[in-house]
Amino acid sequence: MLLPNPIPTQFISHSFLEEKGIELAIKRLDLVHPEVSGNKFFKLRYNLEKAKSQGKSSILTFGGAFSNHIYATSEAAKAEGLESIGIIRGEKTEPLNATLAHAEQLGMQLHFIDRKSYREKSTADFLNSLTEEFGDFYLIPEGGTNELAIKGTQEIFDLEDQQFSYICSSIGTGGTFAGLYTSLASHQKLLGFSSLKGEFIHQEISELLEKHQLSSNGSYGIFTNYHFGGYAKHKQELIDFIWWFYENFGIVLDPIYTGKMAFGVWDLIKKDYFFKGSKILMIHSGGLQGNMGFTERTGFKLPTLSG
Ligand SMILES: *Cc1c(COP(=O)(O)O)cnc(C)c1O
């Protein structure tokens, strides 16, 4: 069973924060495990345990060509002695990008499907055809969100985190957000920063909470105005912020999730969203493996080493 390293929480000091009377810290899930970084570690943990207890020898999951989930699944499966199969959206391009090359090197069997078939990936017909092709596998959905993933992310907090009044996290599918939400204390508010464009995420989160019957002692809010154009989109302003953050605090962020969240938090502090004396905890959910691929894809250089 994958075991986490102790997760450091790092306070960030800056004259601007002093002026505003804000204490800001970041919980470094990017350091949670030598290979399986970030929230994906927590999301995969109990799923792999279940796969093993069911006697499965392989994990099958889905993702895009730069997916943190694909990368983490290949690492976690290998660490647990399981085979892994990655169903990748889109055509195979060679040489493989850094994410896929790494996954393949760890033994993940990559299988590319066109975008139309990919949209039908959850239908019974399609899943049956996968079973015919790959045998009896343990299925993890795209992005990794399911009941056991949420159970895993409920373990991100520890007692010391109760000192914070706000917890800030990025949102993709919302699985991590849901797990964090259920573990809040009554004086805490969880703020989610959607990395996707659109208001649909409000509904998606409430459906997710309802489906898994999750409740909380705390409260939550979601920001949908820090997506920078949408998932995997970016703007110069975001890249500049990621560099600025790195140069000031020595912490690497990614442009898909954590960069947008941290930008949002900083912006909200500027706008006096938080009252003086607030203690804010940002969740660094990892995802730094994608920075190399982002540079390959866009030409924008990003910091890549987490210090
Ligand atoms: C996958 C991922 C997220 C989103 O997690 P969800 O549980 O899908 O909301 C956030 N940050 C990083 C770095 C990720 O890799």
The ligand as an SDF file (V2000), in Angstrom:
LIG
                    3D

 15 15  0  0  0  0  0  0  0  0999 V2000
   -6.1880   16.2640  -11.3170 C   0  0  0  0  0  0  0  0  0  0  0  0
   -5.7350   17.5090  -10.6870 C   0  0  0  0  0  0  0  0  0  0  0  0
   -6.6120   18.4150  -10.0740 C   0  0  0  0  0  0  0  0  0  0  0  0
   -8.0940   18.2320  -10.1220 C   0  0  0  0  0  0  0  0  0  0  0  0
   -8.5400   17.2510   -9.2450 O   0  0  0  0  0  0  0  0  0  0  0  0
  -10.0540   16.8020   -9.2750 P   0  0  0  0  0  0  0  0  0  0  0  0
  -10.1750   15.8460   -8.1620 O   0  0  0  0  0  0  0  0  0  0  0  0
  -10.3070   16.1740  -10.6030 O   0  0  0  0  0  0  0  0  0  0  0  0
  -10.8880   18.0350   -9.1240 O   0  0  0  0  0  0  0  0  0  0  0  0
   -6.1000   19.5200   -9.4330 C   0  0  0  0  0  0  0  0  0  0  0  0
   -4.7860   19.7610   -9.4200 N   0  0  0  0  0  0  0  0  0  0  0  0
   -3.9020   18.9430  -10.0210 C   0  0  0  0  0  0  0  0  0  0  0  0
   -2.4790   19.3020   -9.9980 C   0  0  0  0  0  0  0  0  0  0  0  0
   -4.3430   17.7910  -10.6660 C   0  0  0  0  0  0  0  0  0  0  0  0
   -3.4550   16.9860  -11.2540 O   0  0  0  0  0  0  0  0  0  0  0  0
  1  2  1  0
  2  3  1  0
  2 14  2  0
  3  4  1  0
  3 10  2  0
  4  5  1  0
  5  6  1  0
  6  7  2  0
  6  8  1  0
  6  9  1  0
 10 11  1  0
 11 12  2  0
 12 13  1  0
 12 14  1  0
 14 15  1  0
M  END
$$$$
